[in-house]
Amino acid sequence: MEAEFINEYWDQLVTIFLAVAVIVKLKAETVGLRKDLDNLTEDLSKRDTYIEVVRLRAEVDVGAKNVSALWEIVNKLRDRIK
């Protein structure tokens, strides 16, 4: 009875086995790709943070130069008044 069942439905059994094997392989690849994506997202976030720090540092430097220029003007005006 079992042999007849296997002989009669062997192609469907092989198809089901192959489908399960493909699903397991795709699931494993999906997990690996998700980890890669998470790592890339974290790296991109770190890079964005670095870019923001550099941008803010440039703004602070410009502000410091502006303050220095203003003090120079104030000192020149003070020297003229004396």
N, CA, C and O atoms as CSV, one atom per row, in Angstrom:
chain,resi,resn,atom,element,x,y,z
A,1,MET,N,N,0.827,-1.195,0.000
A,1,MET,CA,C,0.000,0.000,0.000
A,1,MET,C,C,0.868,1.254,0.000
A,1,MET,O,O,0.629,2.181,-0.775
A,2,GLU,N,N,1.886,1.281,0.880
A,2,GLU,CA,C,2.776,2.428,0.950
A,2,GLU,C,C,3.561,2.585,-0.339
A,2,GLU,O,O,3.738,3.703,-0.821
A,3,ALA,N,N,4.021,1.511,-0.889
A,3,ALA,CA,C,4.797,1.550,-2.125
A,3,ALA,C,C,3.938,2.080,-3.260
A,3,ALA,O,O,4.418,2.845,-4.097
A,4,GLU,N,N,2.691,1.688,-3.296
A,4,GLU,CA,C,1.788,2.199,-4.334
A,4,GLU,C,C,1.572,3.701,-4.171
A,4,GLU,O,O,1.531,4.436,-5.157
A,5,PHE,N,N,1.435,4.153,-2.935
A,5,PHE,CA,C,1.243,5.580,-2.664
A,5,PHE,C,C,2.460,6.378,-3.139
A,5,PHE,O,O,2.321,7.422,-3.776
A,6,ILE,N,N,3.659,5.866,-2.818
A,6,ILE,CA,C,4.884,6.556,-3.217
A,6,ILE,C,C,5.033,6.520,-4.733
A,6,ILE,O,O,5.389,7.526,-5.347
A,7,ASN,N,N,4.766,5.381,-5.329
A,7,ASN,CA,C,4.867,5.280,-6.789
A,7,ASN,C,C,3.868,6.194,-7.489
A,7,ASN,O,O,4.165,6.767,-8.537
A,8,GLU,N,N,2.689,6.323,-6.904
A,8,GLU,CA,C,1.635,7.114,-7.551
A,8,GLU,C,C,1.868,8.619,-7.374
A,8,GLU,O,O,1.567,9.400,-8.276
A,9,TYR,N,N,2.394,9.022,-6.235
A,9,TYR,CA,C,2.528,10.451,-5.940
A,9,TYR,C,C,3.985,10.903,-5.811
A,9,TYR,O,O,4.236,11.928,-5.177
A,10,TRP,N,N,4.936,10.198,-6.373
A,10,TRP,CA,C,6.350,10.535,-6.220
A,10,TRP,C,C,6.668,11.925,-6.743
A,10,TRP,O,O,7.452,12.655,-6.137
A,11,ASP,N,N,6.060,12.296,-7.872
A,11,ASP,CA,C,6.367,13.612,-8.443
A,11,ASP,C,C,5.868,14.739,-7.537
A,11,ASP,O,O,6.553,15.751,-7.391
A,12,GLN,N,N,4.697,14.586,-6.928
A,12,GLN,CA,C,4.206,15.605,-6.002
A,12,GLN,C,C,5.046,15.648,-4.728
A,12,GLN,O,O,5.291,16.727,-4.190
A,13,LEU,N,N,5.490,14.493,-4.240
A,13,LEU,CA,C,6.328,14.445,-3.041
A,13,LEU,C,C,7.679,15.124,-3.301
A,13,LEU,O,O,8.173,15.870,-2.456
A,14,VAL,N,N,8.263,14.867,-4.454
A,14,VAL,CA,C,9.532,15.511,-4.804
A,14,VAL,C,C,9.332,17.019,-4.924
A,14,VAL,O,O,10.159,17.799,-4.452
A,15,THR,N,N,8.246,17.423,-5.550
A,15,THR,CA,C,7.952,18.854,-5.702
A,15,THR,C,C,7.778,19.523,-4.340
A,15,THR,O,O,8.297,20.618,-4.119
A,16,ILE,N,N,7.064,18.885,-3.441
A,16,ILE,CA,C,6.866,19.436,-2.097
A,16,ILE,C,C,8.205,19.515,-1.360
A,16,ILE,O,O,8.494,20.522,-0.714
A,17,PHE,N,N,9.021,18.469,-1.451
A,17,PHE,CA,C,10.335,18.469,-0.801
A,17,PHE,C,C,11.203,19.600,-1.361
A,17,PHE,O,O,11.836,20.329,-0.597
A,18,LEU,N,N,11.235,19.746,-2.669
A,18,LEU,CA,C,12.032,20.815,-3.283
A,18,LEU,C,C,11.507,22.198,-2.895
A,18,LEU,O,O,12.288,23.121,-2.665
A,19,ALA,N,N,10.192,22.334,-2.825
A,19,ALA,CA,C,9.608,23.623,-2.428
A,19,ALA,C,C,10.007,23.973,-1.000
A,19,ALA,O,O,10.347,25.121,-0.715
A,20,VAL,N,N,9.969,23.001,-0.108
A,20,VAL,CA,C,10.369,23.239,1.281
A,20,VAL,C,C,11.849,23.607,1.345
A,20,VAL,O,O,12.235,24.507,2.091
A,21,ALA,N,N,12.677,22.912,0.566
A,21,ALA,CA,C,14.111,23.208,0.558
A,21,ALA,C,C,14.361,24.628,0.046
A,21,ALA,O,O,15.192,25.343,0.606
A,22,VAL,N,N,13.665,25.041,-0.994
A,22,VAL,CA,C,13.823,26.391,-1.543
A,22,VAL,C,C,13.351,27.436,-0.531
A,22,VAL,O,O,13.989,28.477,-0.369
A,23,ILE,N,N,12.254,27.167,0.137
A,23,ILE,CA,C,11.734,28.108,1.134
A,23,ILE,C,C,12.727,28.279,2.279
A,23,ILE,O,O,12.960,29.401,2.729
A,24,VAL,N,N,13.311,27.189,2.754
A,24,VAL,CA,C,14.291,27.269,3.843
A,24,VAL,C,C,15.520,28.055,3.393
A,24,VAL,O,O,16.034,28.886,4.141
A,25,LYS,N,N,15.993,27.795,2.173
A,25,LYS,CA,C,17.159,28.507,1.652
A,25,LYS,C,C,16.853,29.998,1.497
A,25,LYS,O,O,17.679,30.837,1.856
A,26,LEU,N,N,15.688,30.330,0.973
A,26,LEU,CA,C,15.310,31.739,0.824
A,26,LEU,C,C,15.174,32.433,2.177
A,26,LEU,O,O,15.546,33.598,2.320
A,27,LYS,N,N,14.654,31.738,3.148
A,27,LYS,CA,C,14.534,32.303,4.497
A,27,LYS,C,C,15.915,32.604,5.065
A,27,LYS,O,O,16.121,33.663,5.659
A,28,ALA,N,N,16.863,31.684,4.890
A,28,ALA,CA,C,18.224,31.897,5.395
A,28,ALA,C,C,18.874,33.088,4.685
A,28,ALA,O,O,19.530,33.911,5.324
A,29,GLU,N,N,18.693,33.178,3.376
A,29,GLU,CA,C,19.258,34.313,2.638
A,29,GLU,C,C,18.608,35.624,3.063
A,29,GLU,O,O,19.280,36.652,3.154
A,30,THR,N,N,17.317,35.591,3.321
A,30,THR,CA,C,16.611,36.796,3.754
A,30,THR,C,C,17.144,37.271,5.103
A,30,THR,O,O,17.323,38.471,5.311
A,31,VAL,N,N,17.396,36.346,6.011
A,31,VAL,CA,C,17.946,36.709,7.316
A,31,VAL,C,C,19.332,37.328,7.141
A,31,VAL,O,O,19.652,38.331,7.779
A,32,GLY,N,N,20.151,36.733,6.280
A,32,GLY,CA,C,21.479,37.280,6.022
A,32,GLY,C,C,21.418,38.661,5.398
A,32,GLY,O,O,22.173,39.555,5.781
A,33,LEU,N,N,20.529,38.837,4.443
A,33,LEU,CA,C,20.378,40.145,3.806
A,33,LEU,C,C,19.850,41.187,4.791
A,33,LEU,O,O,20.239,42.353,4.714
A,34,ARG,N,N,18.984,40.796,5.702
A,34,ARG,CA,C,18.466,41.719,6.711
A,34,ARG,C,C,19.600,42.184,7.624
A,34,ARG,O,O,19.675,43.360,7.979
A,35,LYS,N,N,20.483,41.255,8.002
A,35,LYS,CA,C,21.635,41.630,8.836
A,35,LYS,C,C,22.542,42.599,8.086
A,35,LYS,O,O,23.007,43.587,8.653
A,36,ASP,N,N,22.791,42.312,6.808
A,36,ASP,CA,C,23.613,43.215,5.998
A,36,ASP,C,C,22.983,44.595,5.906
A,36,ASP,O,O,23.676,45.606,6.021
A,37,LEU,N,N,21.669,44.640,5.700
A,37,LEU,CA,C,20.968,45.920,5.607
A,37,LEU,C,C,21.031,46.681,6.923
A,37,LEU,O,O,21.215,47.899,6.929
A,38,ASP,N,N,20.881,45.973,8.034
A,38,ASP,CA,C,20.979,46.630,9.340
A,38,ASP,C,C,22.373,47.207,9.563
A,38,ASP,O,O,22.513,48.315,10.081
A,39,ASN,N,N,23.416,46.450,9.167
A,39,ASN,CA,C,24.788,46.947,9.299
A,39,ASN,C,C,25.020,48.171,8.421
A,39,ASN,O,O,25.650,49.136,8.854
A,40,LEU,N,N,24.515,48.136,7.189
A,40,LEU,CA,C,24.671,49.281,6.292
A,40,LEU,C,C,23.920,50.505,6.816
A,40,LEU,O,O,24.405,51.632,6.714
A,41,THR,N,N,22.741,50.275,7.374
A,41,THR,CA,C,21.967,51.377,7.939
A,41,THR,C,C,22.707,52.002,9.113
A,41,THR,O,O,22.732,53.224,9.258
A,42,GLU,N,N,23.305,51.166,9.948
A,42,GLU,CA,C,24.075,51.671,11.093
A,42,GLU,C,C,25.293,52.456,10.616
A,42,GLU,O,O,25.596,53.521,11.153
A,43,ASP,N,N,25.994,51.933,9.609
A,43,ASP,CA,C,27.162,52.641,9.062
A,43,ASP,C,C,26.753,53.978,8.454
A,43,ASP,O,O,27.446,54.983,8.619
A,44,LEU,N,N,25.631,53.984,7.756
A,44,LEU,CA,C,25.147,55.226,7.147
A,44,LEU,C,C,24.775,56.239,8.218
A,44,LEU,O,O,25.027,57.434,8.064
A,45,SER,N,N,24.177,55.765,9.296
A,45,SER,CA,C,23.824,56.657,10.395
A,45,SER,C,C,25.075,57.263,11.016
A,45,SER,O,O,25.099,58.455,11.325
A,46,LYS,N,N,26.117,56.451,11.202
A,46,LYS,CA,C,27.375,56.964,11.746
A,46,LYS,C,C,27.975,58.002,10.806
A,46,LYS,O,O,28.481,59.032,11.251
A,47,ARG,N,N,27.917,57.726,9.496
A,47,ARG,CA,C,28.468,58.651,8.514
A,47,ARG,C,C,27.677,59.960,8.521
A,47,ARG,O,O,28.262,61.040,8.437
A,48,ASP,N,N,26.352,59.866,8.620
A,48,ASP,CA,C,25.529,61.071,8.685
A,48,ASP,C,C,25.868,61.890,9.921
A,48,ASP,O,O,25.922,63.118,9.861
A,49,THR,N,N,26.097,61.213,11.039
A,49,THR,CA,C,26.469,61.904,12.271
A,49,THR,C,C,27.801,62.617,12.089
A,49,THR,O,O,27.950,63.762,12.516
A,50,TYR,N,N,28.764,61.961,11.464
A,50,TYR,CA,C,30.074,62.571,11.223
A,50,TYR,C,C,29.929,63.787,10.315
A,50,TYR,O,O,30.534,64.828,10.569
A,51,ILE,N,N,29.137,63.660,9.266
A,51,ILE,CA,C,28.930,64.785,8.349
A,51,ILE,C,C,28.293,65.948,9.089
A,51,ILE,O,O,28.677,67.097,8.876
A,52,GLU,N,N,27.335,65.673,9.946
A,52,GLU,CA,C,26.671,66.735,10.711
A,52,GLU,C,C,27.666,67.400,11.656
A,52,GLU,O,O,27.639,68.621,11.812
A,53,VAL,N,N,28.541,66.625,12.288
A,53,VAL,CA,C,29.548,67.189,13.187
A,53,VAL,C,C,30.494,68.097,12.404
A,53,VAL,O,O,30.826,69.191,12.860
A,54,VAL,N,N,30.924,67.647,11.235
A,54,VAL,CA,C,31.818,68.468,10.412
A,54,VAL,C,C,31.122,69.754,9.994
A,54,VAL,O,O,31.729,70.824,10.024
A,55,ARG,N,N,29.863,69.661,9.606
A,55,ARG,CA,C,29.100,70.846,9.192
A,55,ARG,C,C,28.963,71.823,10.364
A,55,ARG,O,O,29.159,73.027,10.196
A,56,LEU,N,N,28.629,71.308,11.544
A,56,LEU,CA,C,28.495,72.175,12.706
A,56,LEU,C,C,29.827,72.791,13.101
A,56,LEU,O,O,29.881,73.947,13.521
A,57,ARG,N,N,30.900,72.023,12.969
A,57,ARG,CA,C,32.231,72.559,13.280
A,57,ARG,C,C,32.570,73.703,12.339
A,57,ARG,O,O,33.140,74.705,12.772
A,58,ALA,N,N,32.236,73.577,11.075
A,58,ALA,CA,C,32.469,74.654,10.104
A,58,ALA,C,C,31.656,75.890,10.467
A,58,ALA,O,O,32.148,77.014,10.362
A,59,GLU,N,N,30.414,75.686,10.894
A,59,GLU,CA,C,29.584,76.822,11.292
A,59,GLU,C,C,30.167,77.517,12.521
A,59,GLU,O,O,30.171,78.745,12.596
A,60,VAL,N,N,30.652,76.748,13.468
A,60,VAL,CA,C,31.264,77.336,14.666
A,60,VAL,C,C,32.512,78.121,14.284
A,60,VAL,O,O,32.742,79.211,14.809
A,61,ASP,N,N,33.316,77.581,13.379
A,61,ASP,CA,C,34.521,78.291,12.937
A,61,ASP,C,C,34.166,79.607,12.262
A,61,ASP,O,O,34.819,80.621,12.505
A,62,VAL,N,N,33.142,79.605,11.420
A,62,VAL,CA,C,32.701,80.846,10.763
A,62,VAL,C,C,32.211,81.837,11.804
A,62,VAL,O,O,32.509,83.029,11.726
A,63,GLY,N,N,31.455,81.339,12.785
A,63,GLY,CA,C,30.984,82.223,13.860
A,63,GLY,C,C,32.137,82.821,14.642
A,63,GLY,O,O,32.107,84.001,14.991
A,64,ALA,N,N,33.156,82.014,14.922
A,64,ALA,CA,C,34.317,82.519,15.655
A,64,ALA,C,C,35.052,83.575,14.843
A,64,ALA,O,O,35.512,84.572,15.400
A,65,LYS,N,N,35.170,83.371,13.534
A,65,LYS,CA,C,35.821,84.365,12.673
A,65,LYS,C,C,35.007,85.655,12.654
A,65,LYS,O,O,35.574,86.747,12.683
A,66,ASN,N,N,33.700,85.535,12.607
A,66,ASN,CA,C,32.848,86.730,12.614
A,66,ASN,C,C,33.002,87.500,13.922
A,66,ASN,O,O,33.073,88.729,13.917
A,67,VAL,N,N,33.051,86.785,15.033
A,67,VAL,CA,C,33.229,87.442,16.328
A,67,VAL,C,C,34.587,88.135,16.375
A,67,VAL,O,O,34.688,89.264,16.856
A,68,SER,N,N,35.621,87.477,15.884
A,68,SER,CA,C,36.955,88.100,15.853
A,68,SER,C,C,36.949,89.359,14.997
A,68,SER,O,O,37.535,90.375,15.370
A,69,ALA,N,N,36.286,89.287,13.848
A,69,ALA,CA,C,36.211,90.454,12.969
A,69,ALA,C,C,35.460,91.596,13.654
A,69,ALA,O,O,35.853,92.757,13.532
A,70,LEU,N,N,34.390,91.278,14.367
A,70,LEU,CA,C,33.638,92.317,15.076
A,70,LEU,C,C,34.492,92.962,16.163
A,70,LEU,O,O,34.452,94.181,16.333
A,71,TRP,N,N,35.261,92.164,16.898
A,71,TRP,CA,C,36.123,92.728,17.931
A,71,TRP,C,C,37.213,93.610,17.312
A,71,TRP,O,O,37.588,94.628,17.893
A,72,GLU,N,N,37.712,93.231,16.163
A,72,GLU,CA,C,38.700,94.072,15.490
A,72,GLU,C,C,38.087,95.424,15.116
A,72,GLU,O,O,38.718,96.470,15.274
A,73,ILE,N,N,36.859,95.386,14.625
A,73,ILE,CA,C,36.171,96.635,14.278
A,73,ILE,C,C,35.950,97.481,15.523
A,73,ILE,O,O,36.167,98.693,15.506
A,74,VAL,N,N,35.517,96.835,16.604
A,74,VAL,CA,C,35.292,97.565,17.860
A,74,VAL,C,C,36.599,98.189,18.341
A,74,VAL,O,O,36.608,99.344,18.766
A,75,ASN,N,N,37.689,97.450,18.281
A,75,ASN,CA,C,38.976,97.977,18.713
A,75,ASN,C,C,39.427,99.144,17.841
A,75,ASN,O,O,39.974,100.121,18.353
A,76,LYS,N,N,39.206,99.055,16.540
A,76,LYS,CA,C,39.574,100.160,15.637
A,76,LYS,C,C,38.751,101.405,15.958
A,76,LYS,O,O,39.270,102.520,15.997
A,77,LEU,N,N,37.451,101.187,16.189
A,77,LEU,CA,C,36.589,102.340,16.537
A,77,LEU,C,C,37.020,102.969,17.861
A,77,LEU,O,O,37.033,104.193,17.995
A,78,ARG,N,N,37.370,102.136,18.830
A,78,ARG,CA,C,37.832,102.628,20.109
A,78,ARG,C,C,39.134,103.433,19.963
A,78,ARG,O,O,39.321,104.467,20.605
A,79,ASP,N,N,40.027,102.926,19.100
A,79,ASP,CA,C,41.290,103.641,18.856
A,79,ASP,C,C,41.021,104.973,18.173
A,79,ASP,O,O,41.735,105.939,18.442
A,80,ARG,N,N,40.041,105.064,17.319
A,80,ARG,CA,C,39.717,106.335,16.644
A,80,ARG,C,C,39.169,107.356,17.637
A,80,ARG,O,O,39.446,108.552,17.558
A,81,ILE,N,N,38.375,106.830,18.579
A,81,ILE,CA,C,37.762,107.746,19.557
A,81,ILE,C,C,38.820,108.331,20.481
A,81,ILE,O,O,38.673,109.477,20.906
A,82,LYS,N,N,39.856,107.612,20.804
A,82,LYS,CA,C,40.889,108.080,21.737
A,82,LYS,C,C,41.683,109.141,21.138
A,82,LYS,O,O,42.601,109.660,21.774
